[in-house]
Amino acid sequence: MRRSPFALAAMLAALALAAPRPAQATLHAGDPAPDFRGTDLDGVSHHLTDFRGKVVILFVLGSS
């Protein structure tokens, strides 16, 4: 089953937030995003680098 780009973007955003972060990682404006890997609902693994050269929109949802 093909997933919408929005569902994939939401999955990547959730994985980005849940990914372990190195203690010394420092990002600045203009730096490339760190690569991370996630698995979609169909069990297919995706890396952020798979989308190099394409627009990726991450929706970040949170509550407190």
OpenMM code with the backbone's topology and positions (N, CA, C; nanometers):
from openmm import Vec3, app, unit

residues = "MET ARG ARG SER PRO PHE ALA LEU ALA ALA MET LEU ALA ALA LEU ALA LEU ALA ALA PRO ARG PRO ALA GLN ALA THR LEU HIS ALA GLY ASP PRO ALA PRO ASP PHE ARG GLY THR ASP LEU ASP GLY VAL SER HIS HIS LEU THR ASP PHE ARG GLY LYS VAL VAL ILE LEU PHE VAL LEU GLY SER SER".split()
positions = [
    Vec3(0.0842, -0.1178, 0.0000),
    Vec3(0.0000, 0.0000, 0.0000),
    Vec3(0.0887, 0.1240, 0.0000),
    Vec3(0.0590, 0.2198, -0.0837),
    Vec3(0.1377, 0.3424, -0.0930),
    Vec3(0.0868, 0.4425, 0.0099),
    Vec3(0.1770, 0.4988, 0.0866),
    Vec3(0.1445, 0.5986, 0.1885),
    Vec3(0.1578, 0.7382, 0.1292),
    Vec3(0.0833, 0.8312, 0.1838),
    Vec3(0.0929, 0.9690, 0.1360),
    Vec3(0.2242, 1.0301, 0.1827),
    Vec3(0.2728, 1.1316, 0.1116),
    Vec3(0.3960, 1.1994, 0.1551),
    Vec3(0.3796, 1.2620, 0.2932),
    Vec3(0.2584, 1.3011, 0.3269),
    Vec3(0.2342, 1.3620, 0.4572),
    Vec3(0.2501, 1.2599, 0.5696),
    Vec3(0.2038, 1.1375, 0.5469),
    Vec3(0.2197, 1.0331, 0.6477),
    Vec3(0.3670, 1.0000, 0.6664),
    Vec3(0.4413, 0.9963, 0.5583),
    Vec3(0.5844, 0.9682, 0.5667),
    Vec3(0.6562, 1.0811, 0.6394),
    Vec3(0.6191, 1.2054, 0.6110),
    Vec3(0.6811, 1.3200, 0.6784),
    Vec3(0.6516, 1.3168, 0.8278),
    Vec3(0.5301, 1.2808, 0.8648),
    Vec3(0.4948, 1.2718, 1.0063),
    Vec3(0.5747, 1.1611, 1.0748),
    Vec3(0.5925, 1.0492, 1.0066),
    Vec3(0.6698, 0.9385, 1.0631),
    Vec3(0.8152, 0.9800, 1.0816),
    Vec3(0.8720, 1.0488, 0.9836),
    Vec3(1.0104, 1.0934, 0.9946),
    Vec3(1.0283, 1.1945, 1.1072),
    Vec3(0.9301, 1.2822, 1.1245),
    Vec3(0.9374, 1.3807, 1.2327),
    Vec3(0.9348, 1.3119, 1.3681),
    Vec3(0.8466, 1.2143, 1.3848),
    Vec3(0.8386, 1.1420, 1.5116),
    Vec3(0.9685, 1.0683, 1.5398),
    Vec3(1.0267, 1.0101, 1.4383),
    Vec3(1.1521, 0.9377, 1.4572),
    Vec3(1.2676, 1.0326, 1.4875),
    Vec3(1.2649, 1.1491, 1.4271),
    Vec3(1.3708, 1.2471, 1.4533),
    Vec3(1.3679, 1.2905, 1.5983),
    Vec3(1.2500, 1.3058, 1.6524),
    Vec3(1.2377, 1.3480, 1.7921),
    Vec3(1.2765, 1.2363, 1.8888),
    Vec3(1.2545, 1.1125, 1.8479),
    Vec3(1.2823, 0.9993, 1.9358),
    Vec3(1.4247, 0.9462, 1.9215),
    Vec3(1.4976, 0.9915, 1.8212),
    Vec3(1.6326, 0.9402, 1.7961),
    Vec3(1.7279, 0.9835, 1.9071),
    Vec3(1.8182, 0.8948, 1.9473),
    Vec3(1.9173, 0.9340, 2.0480),
    Vec3(2.0075, 1.0438, 1.9931),
    Vec3(2.0435, 1.1340, 2.0784),
    Vec3(2.1245, 1.2471, 2.0369),
    Vec3(2.2630, 1.2394, 2.1009),
    Vec3(2.3678, 1.2561, 2.0211),
    Vec3(2.5014, 1.2606, 2.0798),
    Vec3(2.5136, 1.3821, 2.1715),
    Vec3(2.5876, 1.3678, 2.2783),
    Vec3(2.6003, 1.4750, 2.3770),
    Vec3(2.6673, 1.5990, 2.3182),
    Vec3(2.7514, 1.5830, 2.2165),
    Vec3(2.8271, 1.6959, 2.1641),
    Vec3(2.7725, 1.7478, 2.0308),
    Vec3(2.6548, 1.7053, 1.9920),
    Vec3(2.6003, 1.7495, 1.8635),
    Vec3(2.5567, 1.8951, 1.8733),
    Vec3(2.6112, 1.9778, 1.7868),
    Vec3(2.5747, 2.1185, 1.7813),
    Vec3(2.5432, 2.1524, 1.6365),
    Vec3(2.4231, 2.2024, 1.6132),
    Vec3(2.3831, 2.2423, 1.4790),
    Vec3(2.3702, 2.3932, 1.4731),
    Vec3(2.4027, 2.4465, 1.3585),
    Vec3(2.3907, 2.5895, 1.3345),
    Vec3(2.3081, 2.6097, 1.2085),
    Vec3(2.2531, 2.7291, 1.1935),
    Vec3(2.1751, 2.7607, 1.0739),
    Vec3(2.2587, 2.7329, 0.9502),
    Vec3(2.2003, 2.6613, 0.8560),
    Vec3(2.2696, 2.6286, 0.7318),
    Vec3(2.3399, 2.4943, 0.7331),
    Vec3(2.3539, 2.4316, 0.8517),
    Vec3(2.4149, 2.2988, 0.8594),
    Vec3(2.3183, 2.1949, 0.8033),
    Vec3(2.3707, 2.0891, 0.7418),
    Vec3(2.2815, 1.9814, 0.6975),
    Vec3(2.2231, 1.9089, 0.8186),
    Vec3(2.1021, 1.8623, 0.8034),
    Vec3(2.0368, 1.7874, 0.9112),
    Vec3(2.1085, 1.6549, 0.9322),
    Vec3(2.1199, 1.6100, 1.0566),
    Vec3(2.1812, 1.4788, 1.0801),
    Vec3(2.0947, 1.3686, 1.0204),
    Vec3(2.1589, 1.2657, 0.9692),
    Vec3(2.0837, 1.1548, 0.9109),
    Vec3(2.0216, 1.0708, 1.0214),
    Vec3(1.9038, 1.0211, 0.9960),
    Vec3(1.8401, 0.9264, 1.0861),
    Vec3(1.7596, 0.8287, 1.0028),
    Vec3(1.7267, 0.7168, 1.0636),
    Vec3(1.6564, 0.6093, 0.9949),
    Vec3(1.5275, 0.5809, 1.0692),
    Vec3(1.4247, 0.5485, 0.9946),
    Vec3(1.2981, 0.5103, 1.0543),
    Vec3(1.2279, 0.4085, 0.9670),
    Vec3(1.1335, 0.3401, 1.0248),
    Vec3(1.0577, 0.2387, 0.9541),
    Vec3(0.9131, 0.2852, 0.9426),
    Vec3(0.8559, 0.2775, 0.8216),
    Vec3(0.7183, 0.3208, 0.8031),
    Vec3(0.6219, 0.2101, 0.8431),
    Vec3(0.4934, 0.2360, 0.8257),
    Vec3(0.3911, 0.1401, 0.8688),
    Vec3(0.3923, 0.0115, 0.7875),
    Vec3(0.4551, 0.0139, 0.6701),
    Vec3(0.4659, -0.1065, 0.5882),
    Vec3(0.5936, -0.1848, 0.6166),
    Vec3(0.6744, -0.1379, 0.7120),
    Vec3(0.7976, -0.2064, 0.7475),
    Vec3(0.9162, -0.1696, 0.6600),
    Vec3(0.9016, -0.0676, 0.5758),
    Vec3(1.0094, -0.0244, 0.4871),
    Vec3(1.0951, 0.0783, 0.5604),
    Vec3(1.2256, 0.0574, 0.5585),
    Vec3(1.3190, 0.1469, 0.6250),
    Vec3(1.3508, 0.2659, 0.5353),
    Vec3(1.3539, 0.3856, 0.5943),
    Vec3(1.3863, 0.5081, 0.5216),
    Vec3(1.4935, 0.5835, 0.5981),
    Vec3(1.5847, 0.6453, 0.5236),
    Vec3(1.6857, 0.7337, 0.5804),
    Vec3(1.6556, 0.8752, 0.5326),
    Vec3(1.6888, 0.9730, 0.6138),
    Vec3(1.6695, 1.1106, 0.5717),
    Vec3(1.7492, 1.1378, 0.4444),
    Vec3(1.8659, 1.0763, 0.4306),
    Vec3(1.9477, 1.0977, 0.3111),
    Vec3(1.8813, 1.0426, 0.1847),
    Vec3(1.7802, 0.9546, 0.1999),
    Vec3(1.7056, 0.9055, 0.0835),
    Vec3(1.6331, 1.0202, 0.0129),
    Vec3(1.6099, 1.1293, 0.0835),
    Vec3(1.5333, 1.2408, 0.0297),
    Vec3(1.6218, 1.3601, -0.0051),
    Vec3(1.7530, 1.3382, -0.0158),
    Vec3(1.8455, 1.4459, -0.0501),
    Vec3(1.8048, 1.5078, -0.1836),
    Vec3(1.8007, 1.6405, -0.1862),
    Vec3(1.7619, 1.7122, -0.3066),
    Vec3(1.6126, 1.7327, -0.3198),
    Vec3(1.5348, 1.6785, -0.2253),
    Vec3(1.3895, 1.6945, -0.2267),
    Vec3(1.3480, 1.7768, -0.1057),
    Vec3(1.2323, 1.8370, -0.1149),
    Vec3(1.1790, 1.9128, -0.0027),
    Vec3(1.1200, 1.8158, 0.0980),
    Vec3(1.1618, 1.8286, 0.2240),
    Vec3(1.1085, 1.7462, 0.3326),
    Vec3(1.0496, 1.8406, 0.4357),
    Vec3(0.9223, 1.8223, 0.4652),
    Vec3(0.8548, 1.9042, 0.5651),
    Vec3(0.8273, 1.8163, 0.6862),
    Vec3(0.8769, 1.8593, 0.7997),
    Vec3(0.8551, 1.7845, 0.9237),
    Vec3(0.7523, 1.8583, 1.0089),
    Vec3(0.6471, 1.7872, 1.0444),
    Vec3(0.5468, 1.8412, 1.1339),
    Vec3(0.5815, 1.7936, 1.2746),
    Vec3(0.6032, 1.8856, 1.3627),
    Vec3(0.6397, 1.8508, 1.4997),
    Vec3(0.5214, 1.8814, 1.5902),
    Vec3(0.4698, 1.7788, 1.6515),
    Vec3(0.3568, 1.7946, 1.7423),
    Vec3(0.4041, 1.7646, 1.8836),
    Vec3(0.3535, 1.8369, 1.9772),
    Vec3(0.3929, 1.8133, 2.1156),
    Vec3(0.2844, 1.8613, 2.2097),
    Vec3(0.2929, 1.8132, 2.3289),
    Vec3(0.1995, 1.8582, 2.4310),
    Vec3(0.2733, 1.8580, 2.5640),
    Vec3(0.2217, 1.9317, 2.6560),
    Vec3(0.2847, 1.9337, 2.7881),
    Vec3(0.1812, 1.9218, 2.8971),
] * unit.nanometer
topology = app.Topology()
chain = topology.addChain("A")
for resn in residues:
    res = topology.addResidue(resn, chain)
    for name in ("N", "CA", "C"):
        topology.addAtom(name, app.Element.getBySymbol(name[0]), res)
